[in-house]
Amino acid sequence: MPAAQDGGLMALIVNIAPILAIFVLFYFLMIRPQQKRMKAHQALIAGVKRGDEVVLSNGMVGKVTRVEDAEAMVEISQGVNVRVVKAMIAEVRNRTAIAANDKG
């Protein structure tokens, strides 16, 4: 029995250290970059304004014609407007200056 007691705390640390190292590695390689991408996407969504050319998550490209709190109206073809949830905007391609009738 005395052999099992030798270095009890040190043996425990040696057994737990690889598991802790895996969790730390997982955090820095998976969780942290995902959080940065999510914050960048939220900032992109918050900055969408009328006249921006956007790419939707399904691959459609269009021009923003109206922006509301959670939705935006996107013109995907001349005279064809669709209402989309702002979270489905994947990319903003061309940012434009404030449109003439949006001043104020």
HELIX and SHEET records of a PDB file:
HELIX    1   1 PRO A    2  GLN A    5  1                                   4    
HELIX    2   2 GLY A    8  PHE A   26  1                                  19    
HELIX    3   3 TYR A   27  ILE A   31  3                                   5    
HELIX    4   4 ARG A   32  ALA A   46  1                                  15    
HELIX    5   5 LYS A   86  MET A   88  5                                   3    
HELIX    6   6 ALA A  100  ASP A  102  5                                   3    
SHEET    1   A 5 VAL A  80  VAL A  85  0                                        
SHEET    2   A 5 GLU A  71  SER A  77 -1                                        
SHEET    3   A 5 VAL A  61  VAL A  67 -1                                        
SHEET    4   A 5 GLU A  53  LEU A  56 -1                                        
SHEET    5   A 5 ILE A  89  ASN A  94 -1                                        
END                                                                             
